[in-house]
């Protein structure tokens, strides 16, 4: 039986490389159509949506827990959580008093636009606020899938090694902001911040970089400042969140 190889090197028994490419294009085309519908719904609800990406253990949920505890005082906020199994992260979010919907992808390695659209219908109204989508911990698959978000934010931790952006360039190139989490651990793991910034700007020259610590709160003022500018008409909504 013939074996095909896709552009990423995947071999599928019984499927030619041209067929693999076509299936991939069809999947992305359908996803992009639904993502456009999501985006239109978010715009109609005056909602800013961020897609959070990272490898497992980088600290996305811990970052959200700290940020949401402060942001919720000023604006409506909600979270869509993506994991293969369990509702652990959604429960951590709900403990802050912020609504969260858990999506379990099973064997899937990323969220898609249809999953997000269905989950959004289960959230209470968030008009005029912010929705965070915490994607499945994976630095490959989520980069290719538009969910209808305003932009992607990649969370990278100091314990992962400075060359991660060079190893997984697509996800960094697709993101508008990189949060370097666990910056409080940098001296203990011999982390080189300047080298990391050099590497990430090679693959994404316009990406913004903010060092933060979900444990100590370091850098969260800068993060709120960044959110305050996205977009300009929502600046007043996050004022005083650092006070």
Phi, psi and omega per residue, in radians:
X1 nan 2.436 -3.072
X2 -1.227 2.461 3.065
X3 -1.981 2.341 3.090
X4 -1.853 2.772 3.100
X5 -2.249 2.204 3.141
X6 -1.469 3.053 -3.082
X7 -1.057 -0.409 3.137
X8 -1.549 0.001 3.115
X9 1.699 0.083 3.132
X10 -1.288 2.299 3.096
X11 -1.881 2.201 -3.117
X12 -2.125 2.087 -3.110
X13 -1.090 2.253 3.063
X14 1.442 0.120 -3.107
X15 -2.286 2.223 3.141
X16 -1.272 2.832 3.135
X17 -1.110 -0.633 3.109
X18 -1.110 -0.676 3.139
X19 -1.192 -0.687 3.106
X20 -1.064 -0.783 3.132
X21 -1.078 -0.753 -3.123
X22 -1.133 -0.742 3.102
X23 -1.057 -0.762 3.114
X24 -1.046 -0.742 3.137
X25 -1.133 -0.706 3.139
X26 -1.112 -0.733 3.133
X27 -1.096 -0.811 -3.123
X28 -1.180 -0.631 3.131
X29 -1.107 -0.792 3.108
X30 -1.116 -0.760 3.133
X31 -1.066 -0.760 -3.108
X32 -1.120 -0.609 3.104
X33 -1.131 -0.781 3.131
X34 -1.200 -0.644 3.092
X35 -1.047 -0.687 3.108
X36 -1.116 -0.647 3.086
X37 -1.161 -0.737 3.074
X38 -1.030 -0.801 -3.082
X39 -1.081 -0.714 3.118
X40 -1.107 -0.676 3.112
X41 -1.169 -0.719 3.132
X42 -1.128 -0.731 3.120
X43 -1.108 -0.744 3.128
X44 -1.084 -0.545 3.138
X45 -1.584 0.126 3.128
X46 0.945 0.860 -3.022
X47 -2.085 2.333 3.031
X48 -1.704 2.258 -3.034
X49 -2.113 2.267 3.120
X50 -2.072 2.352 3.117
X51 -1.787 1.916 -3.089
X52 -1.609 2.216 -3.069
X53 -2.175 2.596 3.049
X54 -3.072 2.995 2.932
X55 -1.366 2.859 3.108
X56 -1.062 2.397 3.053
X57 1.496 0.077 -3.140
X58 -1.287 -0.359 3.063
X59 1.878 0.439 -3.141
X60 -1.016 -0.830 -3.071
X61 -1.167 -0.718 3.106
X62 -1.083 -0.700 3.064
X63 -1.062 -0.784 -3.129
X64 -1.123 -0.763 -3.111
X65 -0.995 -0.804 3.124
X66 -1.159 -0.819 -3.084
X67 -1.149 -0.747 -3.096
X68 -1.137 -0.615 -3.140
X69 -1.053 -0.471 3.135
X70 -1.684 -0.734 -3.100
X71 -1.137 -0.575 -3.054
X72 -1.115 -0.316 3.122
X73 -1.243 -0.377 -3.020
X74 -1.963 -0.566 -3.006
X75 -2.502 2.789 3.006
X76 -1.192 2.319 3.091
X77 -2.365 2.591 3.096
X78 -2.618 2.890 -3.066
X79 -2.400 2.402 2.903
X80 -1.900 2.115 -3.074
X81 -1.783 2.308 3.082
X82 -2.054 2.161 3.045
X83 -2.591 2.735 3.071
X84 -1.129 -0.762 -3.120
X85 -2.490 2.891 3.079
X86 1.254 2.833 3.044
X87 -2.028 0.402 -3.060
X88 -0.987 -0.819 -3.080
X89 -1.203 -0.705 3.105
X90 -1.077 -0.651 3.120
X91 -1.161 -0.648 3.083
X92 -1.115 -0.693 3.117
X93 -1.163 -0.805 -3.110
X94 -1.084 -0.506 3.121
X95 -1.111 -0.339 3.080
X96 -1.439 -0.152 -3.063
X97 1.609 0.108 -3.137
X98 -1.741 2.363 3.138
X99 -1.190 2.487 3.139
X100 -2.529 2.491 3.051
X101 -2.049 2.241 3.141
X102 -1.616 2.314 2.979
X103 -2.001 2.159 3.023
X104 -1.806 2.103 -3.041
X105 -1.563 -0.079 -3.114
X106 1.130 -2.073 3.129
X107 -1.479 -0.078 -3.136
X108 -1.261 2.552 -3.048
X109 -1.834 0.167 -3.119
X110 -2.865 2.853 2.976
X111 -1.487 2.666 3.006
X112 -2.155 3.016 -3.020
X113 -1.131 -0.615 3.138
X114 -1.130 -0.750 3.098
X115 -1.030 -0.774 -3.108
X116 -1.162 -0.729 3.119
X117 -1.051 -0.724 3.128
X118 -1.198 -0.727 -3.132
X119 -1.146 -0.658 -3.110
X120 -1.052 -0.593 3.141
X121 -1.153 -0.316 -3.114
X122 -1.588 -0.161 3.127
X123 -1.481 2.659 3.022
X124 -1.201 2.892 3.125
X125 -0.989 2.339 3.138
X126 -2.139 0.368 -3.038
X127 -0.879 2.275 3.135
X128 1.417 0.177 -3.075
X129 -2.075 -2.641 -3.092
X130 -2.241 2.385 2.999
X131 -2.015 2.184 3.037
X132 -1.789 2.280 3.037
X133 -1.871 1.970 3.095
X134 -1.612 1.853 -3.055
X135 -1.301 2.938 3.068
X136 -1.081 2.462 3.125
X137 -1.148 1.806 -3.044
X138 -2.975 2.307 -3.126
X139 -1.735 0.197 -3.105
X140 -2.051 -1.268 -2.974
X141 -1.032 -0.778 -3.060
X142 -1.066 -0.373 -3.099
X143 -1.090 -0.523 -3.015
X144 -1.522 -0.194 -2.970
X145 -1.926 1.988 3.017
X146 -1.306 2.304 3.133
X147 -1.887 -0.045 -3.061
X148 1.765 0.157 -3.081
X149 -1.280 2.825 3.017
X150 -1.240 -0.707 3.080
X151 -2.883 2.921 3.102
X152 -1.745 2.494 3.040
X153 -2.137 2.147 3.119
X154 -1.768 2.303 3.115
X155 -1.821 2.190 -3.092
X156 -2.218 2.430 -3.114
X157 -1.943 2.710 -3.093
X158 -1.149 -0.277 -3.122
X159 -1.502 -0.008 -3.033
X160 -1.624 -0.255 -3.096
X161 1.740 2.376 -3.007
X162 -1.127 -0.421 -3.026
X163 -1.569 0.158 -3.136
X164 -0.962 -0.708 3.108
X165 -1.067 -0.536 3.117
X166 -1.330 -0.533 -3.136
X167 -1.350 -0.573 -3.090
X168 -2.231 1.125 -2.968
X169 -1.162 -0.558 -3.012
X170 -1.054 -0.749 -3.058
X171 -1.230 -0.550 3.100
X172 -1.331 -0.639 3.112
X173 -1.169 -0.506 -3.112
X174 -1.451 -0.176 -3.022
X175 -1.730 2.571 3.098
X176 -1.554 -0.453 -3.079
X177 -2.418 2.403 2.976
X178 -2.001 2.133 3.032
X179 -1.702 2.101 3.093
X180 -1.631 1.700 -3.048
X181 -1.473 2.895 -3.130
X182 1.070 0.618 -3.133
X183 -1.135 -0.373 3.084
X184 -1.173 -0.338 3.125
X185 -1.594 -0.089 -3.034
X186 -0.916 -0.800 -3.129
X187 -1.120 -0.523 -3.084
X188 -1.387 -0.406 -3.118
X189 -1.925 0.189 3.100
X190 0.976 0.843 -3.096
X191 -1.500 2.337 -3.124
X192 -1.837 1.742 -3.089
X193 -1.095 -0.789 -3.101
X194 -1.096 -0.669 3.127
X195 -1.150 -0.704 3.101
X196 -1.079 -0.784 3.127
X197 -1.101 -0.687 3.088
X198 -1.051 -0.778 -3.104
X199 -1.168 -0.761 -3.077
X200 -1.215 -0.584 3.125
X201 -1.291 -0.287 3.009
X202 -1.150 -0.703 -3.084
X203 -1.640 -0.324 -3.128
X204 -2.580 1.439 -3.018
X205 -1.006 -0.483 -3.050
X206 -1.741 0.056 -3.108
X207 -1.181 2.501 3.034
X208 -1.649 2.549 -3.060
X209 -2.214 2.241 3.113
X210 -2.286 2.075 3.012
X211 -1.327 2.333 -3.130
X212 -2.488 2.903 3.012
X213 -2.401 1.995 3.096
X214 -1.161 -0.415 -3.111
X215 -1.361 -0.792 -3.052
X216 -1.736 -0.325 -3.076
X217 1.582 -0.020 3.117
X218 -1.009 2.336 3.075
X219 1.478 -0.101 -3.088
X220 -1.248 -0.477 3.040
X221 -1.078 -0.714 3.093
X222 -1.172 -0.646 3.101
X223 -1.104 -0.790 3.115
X224 -1.119 -0.599 3.063
X225 -1.110 -0.678 3.106
X226 -1.155 -0.772 3.108
X227 -1.079 -0.610 -3.114
X228 -1.082 -0.438 -3.125
X229 -1.639 0.080 -3.024
X230 -2.115 1.699 -0.242
X231 -1.513 -3.119 -3.029
X232 -1.061 -0.612 -3.049
X233 -1.227 -0.146 -3.123
X234 -1.844 0.237 -3.048
X235 -0.990 -0.695 -3.055
X236 -1.197 -0.302 -3.008
X237 -1.290 -0.404 -3.111
X238 -1.984 0.285 3.098
X239 -1.112 2.502 3.035
X240 1.228 0.196 3.139
X241 -1.268 -0.236 3.121
X242 -1.631 -0.055 -3.099
X243 -1.514 nan nan
